[in-house]
Amino acid sequence: MNQLIYESLGLFQPMRVCILGPPAVGKTTICSELAKQFKLHHIKIKDVIDEAMAKLQASADRADKGDEEDDDGRGG
């Protein structure tokens, strides 16, 4: 949308922020505080990766279980 439309509605323009730094320097804390201050969505990449890995593991488990049930021991 045009910046004038955002301003007329009293809205912020869409924003993406990427905070980088070494481990244990407070990146998550800073992001959480910025999200609260500006009423933004805070997406933690660790949560996204954990969710994707859980879905992948569940899918692999279902596939393994399905292979075991379909295996009747006959070759060919």
Beta strands, then each sheet from edge to edge (+ up, - down):
end
